[in-house]
């Protein structure tokens, strides 16, 4: 049953904060020179989380005028290495970088209205961000296999690929594409359709899952 993503419906239903309100909370100005970044550890990759975050932050050095709002990684193995690297990076670049453990749903969606792009490897860049009609730079294999819209641009996790990807998504040409993009996860009445689908489905007829002796 393809009914869309609840996260996308939240954008329509949750009262979002104004630019002044969210900037006051963050103590950080937002604009067309600002991106929001989230980088989680990749637990099944062939590179360590430290290698990946080091390449990512090295790529950010190629854009000294870019302001970066970081949200911290999840608690998967390797998350501490990523968190420490981001904190050190923000300490070295306090004039243009700031990090938060979590913004929460309302603040995260509010920030999304006022930044030039979302970068990293979070599922939000695939699912929610396209509905804001801004670019997503999706890095590495963490979201491999997910359906995505044309506003999502995929690159490997090495420094050079990220730098080239940043230049691509921040170009006027790609921003125009994003304005016309359609989010495959955005549908009408998602929550209602989920409820109606479950309420009408003959759940009692579902069989128990089978296990197989290998």
N, C-alpha and C positions, 0 to 999 in steps of 0.2 A: 504494500500500500504506500504509494508515494504522495505524502500530504504536506511536504515541506518541512522546514526546521523551525522549532520553537524559538531558537535564538534569533532568527530573522524576524519572527513575529514580535519579539520583545522590542525591536527597534520601533515598530509602529505603535505599540501599546504603552510603553514606559515613558512618562514625561521626562524629557531630556533636559539637562542643564544648559543655560545660556553660556556663551563664550566667557563672559565676565565672571559668572559663577564658578565655572570649572577652573579658570585660570587663577581665581582667588584661592580656591581649595588647593590647587597644585603648587601655588607660588611659582608658576612657570608659564611663560607666554607661549601660545600656540599660533600657528599660521602656516603659510605655504612653504616655509623653510623648516618645518617640523615634521618628523616622522615618529610613529609609535613602534616600539620594537619589543618582541617577546621571543626568547630563544630557550627551548626545552631540550633536555638531553635526549639523544637518540640511542636507545638501549640495544638495538640490534644492528647498528652500523659497523663499518670496518674502521672507523676513526673514533678516538676518545672524545668525550664532551669537551675536555680542555683544548684539544686540537681544534675542534670546531668553533668554539667561542673565541679562541685567539685569532683565527682567520677572520671571523666575523668582525671583531673589533678593529683588527688591522685594516679591513676594508673601510670601516667608518672613518679612519684617519684620512682617507682620500677625499673626504667631504668636510673640510674644516668649518664651513659656514652652515652646516646642517645641524639643527637642534634635534636631540633625540630624547624621547621620553620612554624609559624602560619599565616594563613590568617583569617581575622576577619569574624564574622557572618553577616547574612543579617539583615534587619531592622524589622523582625517580632517581635512580642511581646516577651520579654525575652532576646532579643539580647544584650541589654545594660548590663545585668547581666553577660552574657557570655564574652562580650568584656572586662568588668572591671576585671573579674577573670583572663583572659588571660594576660592582661597588668600587673597585680600584679605578676603573675607567672613569666613572663619574667623579671621583675625587680628584682625578687629574684634569678633568674638563668640566669644572663646576659651572662655567659660564654658558655652556650649551647642552649639558646633559643632566638628567635627574632620574632616579629610580624609585619605584614603589614596589612593595611586596605584592600588593594586589590593589586594583582600583575598584573592584566590585562591578557588578553588571551595569548599573546606571551611570557611573562615572566613566567606565570604559567606553560605553556606547556614546556618551556625550563627547568625549575626547575625539572619537572617530569622526565627528562632524567637522572638525577644525584642523585636521592634519593633512599633509600632502599624500601620505601613504602609510601603510602598515607593513612592517618587514619582520622576518624571522621564520619560524616553523610551527606556529600555533594553528590549530584548526580554525580559530576565529578568522584568520586571514582568508580561508577558503569558504567558510560558511556565511559569516555575518558581514564582513567588510565589503564584498561586492555590492551589497544593497546600498552602501553609502556612495557608490560610484567613484571610488578612489582606487588607486593601484594597490595590489598586494605583491610583494616580492617574497615568494615562497622558496626557502632555502633547504636544500638537501632532500633526504628521502623520507622524512617523518610522516609526511602526508601523501606518500606515494599510493596511487590507486584510487584516491578520492575523485569524484566528479568535481569539475571546477569550471568557472566561467572565464570569459576572455580577459577579464581584468586581473587575473592571477597569472603572474609570470614566474616560471620555475627556473632555478639555477642550481648547480652543484654548490657544495659548501666551502670550496676553496676561495681564497681572498680575491684572486683575479676575476673569477666568475661572479662573485658578489658585487665587485666594483662595476663590472660591465652591466650587470643586472640593475643596479641602482641608477646608472646613467640612462638605461632604457626606460624604466618606469617613471622617472622624473622628467622625461622628455615631453614636450607639448603634444607630440603625435600620440603617445601612449595615453596621456591624460584624456585626449579626445575620445579614444576608443573606450575608456572606462565610463565616460559620460553616457555612452550608448549601450553599455553592456547589460545583459540580463543575468540575474542571479538564479542559477538552477535550483537553489534551495528556497527561493521565495515563492510562496503560494498563498492564496487567500484562505482565511479561516483555518489555519493549521491546527490550533488547539481544539477547536470545535470538531474538526474532521477526525482527529485522533480519538476524541471521546466517542463520537458516533461509530467509528469503525470498531473500537473495542466493545462498545455496548451491544452491537448487533452481531458480533462474531460468535459462533458456537464454541465458546471456550471449553465447555464440558466435553466436546468431542475430540479434543486434542489428546494425542497419545503421549505416553511418557517417552523420553528420549532413550535411544538404544545405545548400548555400549558393545564394542566389538573386541573380541580377543585376538590380538595381533600375534 
